[in-house]
Amino acid sequence: MSTEVKVPAVGESITSGIVSVWHKKSGDQVKAGDALFTLETDKVSTEITAEKDGVLQTRVAEGAEVKIGEVVAVIEEGSGTGAKPETKPAATKSEAKPKTEEKQESQKQAHPAESSDALSPAARRVVVEEKLDPAKISGSGKGGRVTKGDALAAAQNRETAPATPSTSVPGDEKPDSQVENERFTRKKMSPLRRKIAAQLVMAQHTAAILTTFNECDMTEVQNLRAKSQDAFTKKNGFKLGFMSFFIKAAVEALKAVPPINGRIEGDDFIQNHFYDIGVAVGTERGLVVPVVRDADKKSFSEIERDIADYATRAREGKIKIEDLQGGTFTISNGGVYGSMMGTPILNPPQSGILGMHAIQKRPVAIKDEIVVRPMMYLALSYDHRAVDGKEAVTFLVTVKQCIEDPKKLPLDF
């Protein structure tokens, strides 16, 4: 008796996805709860697990696009020993492999980097996206484990290696698959990247986006953070970052300027009376925006814990669709990448997004004296259909005041 492994529904608007990685191979013994494959959609990556014990037999290859409900594998009852997927019929004479191929295969089995278990999650995604052969990657990690750096280096080496003469017959090319030559590489965008692109274009086409700027002196926040860091870390097990200050400051500013915490829906304006703040997180697959729920009611430690948890799960591809839904306002920190200034694009259907940038020491005039202070540029992009310029400026000034005088915030370290 066998059990079908189907692509599960992972969100109301998601109809298909890509089998980005098989964590188990055909013929592998699996147990209920084991991760079988990662389903990559236009919103999240989800690990699909086995529902019962048995022997796995896959039906689609890595990289295949599949529909919700489609059967991608079956799990046969029994153990791996003597099971159908592991005991293949003897090859016919025409099918027999040359001894050199058999020798290569035996060497592959002995090499730790050949196994999917020897690839870190980050490295596995690079291998799949770049279509690398794990057998040719030397692992520098513990126990020969292939790291992301190893996979990226292998991809770079492949790109710089001299091209071998092609023996393909003209007309055999597949225009829809990945195409490589010395001058460029063409490959399909991932579902998430296509979704991001569509969302950005949609935001530009549907909202009247305008950006206003200000700057804030980070001296007091830096001093307070340094003074509280040891006790905060000892108490909570993680560090106190800057993002929790800005989330708290944004909540105060949203309370002062309610329209920015709302959205336009048809001919109506929806005013939110709660504060679910999205925090943009960059991953290898693209940008995702998990939401810190009820940020006005959470302590600094609770906010920092949420952010750390989301960042870890996003980078491991384990974030859930519900983690990304329902935000009322978004904060994006380009400063972690060194950005000095930029104009963030709205996260529809929200009416505002705050952009943080790099902290740089600059000379500024304070009480007619030139002093050097750690300064940060702030940018607020907003939907001018719902928010007036005066309201946008008031919002940024409120954030600036809360950061420059953090005693205005509900400090609860």
N, C-alpha and C positions, 0 to 999 in steps of 0.2 A: 504494500500500500504506500502511496506517495502523497505528499502535501504540496500544493502549488504555492509558490512564493510570488505574490502579486505586488505591484507598485501601489502603495497605500495613498489615500487622499491626505495631503499635507497642508491644505488651505483651500478656502472656497473658490478663489480665482485661479488656482493652479491646475492646469490640465495635463501637463507633461513635464518631463525632466530628463536628466542625463545620468546614466550609471557611470559615475566618474571613477570609482574604484571598487573592485571586488576584493573584500578582505579575506574571503575564502575562495578556494578554487574547486572546480569540478573534481569529485572524488574525495574531497576533504570530509572528515567526520566533524559534524557540528552538534552543538548542544543548544537547547532552548535558551534564548537570551544572547547568544553569540552574534556579533555584528557581521552581517553577510556582505553588504555593499553600502556605499554612500550614494544617495540620490541628490543630485544638484539641480535645484530649480532656479527660477528667476528671482527668488527671494531668499532662500536659505539652503543649506546643505543638511541633510538628515541621514543618520545612520539607520538602516533597516536591519532588524534583528530576526533571528530564527524563532519560529513559534514552537518547534518541537525538535527532538533529537533525531539524528539520522545522517545520511550521506548526501551531500549537496551535488546537484547536477545543474550547471548554469545553462541558460538558453540564449543569452545575449552577451555581447562582448563589452568590454570597458569602452566608454565613449559613445555608446549607443543611446539615441534619444528614444524614450519610451513613454507611453501614455499611462495615465492613472488607471489602475485596474489590470494592466497588462501583466501576463505571466512571464517572469524573467528567469525563473529557476524552479526546480522541484527538490524536495527533500525525501529521499527514499528511506524506508524503515530499515533498521539493521545497522551493523557496524561497518567500518571501512574495509575490514578484511573480507575479501571475497565479494564485496559489493560490486554491483554492476559498473558504476563509474570508475572503479579502480582496476577491474580485471578486464582489460581489453582483449578482443580476439587476436590471435597471432596474425601478424602482417603477412600478406601474400608476397610473392616474390617481387611483384612490381611495386608493392607498397613498402617493402623492407627498406630501412634506413641504412645508408652507408655507415661503416664502422666509425668513420671520423665523426659523423653526426652523433652516434651513440656515445662516443667518448666525450664529445662536447657536452651532451646532456648530463652525463654522469658527473662531469666536472662542475656543471651548473648546480647540481643538487648539493655538492659539497661546499659551494661558495655561499657564505651567509648572506651576501647582498642580493642573491637571487630570490630569496623568500620575501614575500610581502611583509612578514613579521620583522625583517631587518631594515625596513624603511620607516622612518619617522612619519607621522601624519603630514607634516609640511613637505617632506621630501616626496612622499607618495603623490601629492597633488602636482608637484613640479614634473615628476616622471610621467604622469598621465597627460598633463597639458602639453608638454614638450615632446611626447611620444618617444621617451628614452627607453633603452634596454637596460633594466636594472642589473643585468649580468655584467655589464661593462662599466659599472660605477664602483669605485673603491670606497668603502665606508671608513670614515675617520672617527666615528663615534665609538662609544663603549661597546665592546664585543663585536666590532665590525659593523655596527649600525650605520646606515646611510643617513646623513643629515641633510637638511635643506641646502646647506652650503655645498656639499658634495654633488647634489643633483644639479644645482645652478652652474657649478663649475663644469660638469659634464655637458650641459647644454651649451655653455660658452665654447668649450673645446670642440664640440661638434660643428658649431657655426664657423669657427676659424679653421677647421681642418680642410685640406685641399679636396675639392670635389672629385669623385671618381667618375670615370666615363660611364655614361648611361647606356644600358643595353636594351632599354624598353623600345617597343615598336611604336612608331608614331600613331597617335589615335588612341593609345591605351591610357592616356592621362585621365585623371578624375578631377574635373574642375571644382567639384564641391568639397573635396577633401583638402587636407593641408598640403600646400605646395611650397617647396623650398628650392632656392638656388643661391648663387653667390651674392646676389644683389638684394633679395628680399625674401621674407617668409609670409605666406598667406595662410591664415587659419580662421576657422569660425570663432566668433566671440562666444563666450560662455553665456548661459541664460541670464545669470546675474548681471553681467556687463551689458547685455542687450536691454535688460529691464532698467538699469541705471540710465543708459542713454535715452531710452524712451521717456523716463520720468523727467529728466533734465530738459529735454525738448518740450515736453508737455507743460512744464512749469513756465518756461519762457513764453510759450504761446498763449497760456490762459490767464496769467497774472500780470499785473502792472508792477513789475519789480523795480524797486529803487533802493539804493544803498546810501546810508549815512555813516560817518566815521567820527571817532573820538579817540582819546588815549587816556590811559590811567597809570598812575604811579604805583608800582607794586611793592614799595618799600615796607609798608605796614604789614601787608599779607605775608611777605617773606620773613619779616621779623617774628610775627606771630607763629607762623608755621615752624620756623627753626626752634623757637622756644618750646613749642608743644610737641615736637616730633617724637622725642624719645618716649615720653609718657604715653602718647597716642599709639605708637607702634607696640609698646610693651602691653598695653591694654587690649588692643584689637588684633595684633598679629599682622598688620599691614600698615603702609605709610599713609600719612595725610598728604593728599595732593592739592593742586590748585583748582581742579575741576569742581570739587565740592563747594568751594567759595563762590565760583561763578554760577553754579546752579542755584545756590541760595540767593545770590545777588540778582539773578534773572527772575526768580520767583518774586522778590520784592519789587522789581521793575514791572513785572506783569500785573501785580496788584495795583501799582500806580497807574498803569496804562492798560486797562482790560482789553481793548480791541485787538491788541497784538496776541492775546491768548484766545482768539476766536478764529472763525473761518467763514468764507462765503460759500453758500450752497444754493445754487440756482439764483433765485431772487431774494433769498433769505440770508441773514447773518446769524450764525450760531455763536453765542457767547459761552465759552467754557468757564465753569466755576471750580475747576480742579486744575492741578498743575502736574501734568505728566510730561517730563522733559526728556526729549530724545538726545542722545549723545552719539555723535558720529564716530565710528570706529573703523579704521582702515585695516583691511585684511589682504591676504594674497589674492583673493578672488575679487575684491572690490570693496566699496564702501557700504557698510550696513549701519543702521541707526536704531540700536536697542533703546528702550524707554525706561527711565527711572520713574516709577509710579508714585504719585502723591508726594512729590519732592518737598512740598511745603510742610509735610508732617514728619519727614524723616530727619534723623540726626546726621551730622557730618559723617560719622562712622558708618551708618547704614547706607548713605549715598556712596561713599568710597567702596564699600563692600559690593554694592550692586555694580558699580562701574568695573571693578576688577573682575568680577564673575562674568559679566557680559563680554569683556575684552578677551578673556581666556577662552570662553566657549565660542566666540566668533572666529577666533584664529584657529581653533581646532575643528571648525565646521559643525559644531554641536548646538548652535543657537536655534531656538524655536521660532516659528512664525509668529506666535502670539507675543513674543518678546519685542517684535518690531512694529506692532500695530498700536494705533490709538494715541500717539503723541500729540501734544497741543503746541509745542514749541521745540526748537532744536538748537543745540550748541555744537559748533564744529571748531576743533582746535588745530589749525594748521601750523601753529607755532612749534609743535613737537617735531615737525619736519623742517623747521627753519624758515617758514614763511614770515615775511615782514608785514605784508599787507595783501588783502585779497577781498573779492566781493562774493560771498557765499550765495548759492542759488537756493531758493525756497524748497522745502520738502513738502510737496502738496499733500493735503489741502491746507496746510498751516499758513499763517499770515506773517510769520517772522522767523528769522534764523540769526543767531549771534555768532560771529566769527572771532575767535581768539587768535592772536599771533605771537611771534617770538618775543621774549623779554630781552631787551637790549639796553645797555647803559648809554644814556644820551644826556647832553647838557640841556638843562631846562631852567627857566627863570622862575624863582620862588622868592617872593617879597623883594623884588628888584635885585636879587643876587643870582648869579649863574652857578648852579650846582649840578652834579652828576647823579642821576637817579635811574633805577631800573624801570624802564617804561615799556608799555605794551599798547599797540594799536588795536582798537576794537572796531568791528564793522557790523552794522545791523542792516540786513536786507529784509525788506518788508513789502507786502502787497498794498500798493498805494490806493487800491480800490476800497480797502477796509481801514487803512491807517493813514492819517494825515502826517505831514512832515513834522509838525510841532510835537505830535505824540511820539514819533520815532526818536526825535532829539531828546525828549523827556525821558524816554526809556534808557537811552545810552548814558545820560547824565546820572540817572539813578544807579545804574550798574557801576559807573565810575565812582560815585560817592560811597557805595557800599564796599568797594574794593580798597579805596584809599583810606577809609575809616571802618574797618571790619567790625568795630563795636556796634555798628548799626545792624549787624546780622545777629540772628539767634545763636550765638556761640555755645555749643554744648559738647565740648571735647570730653 
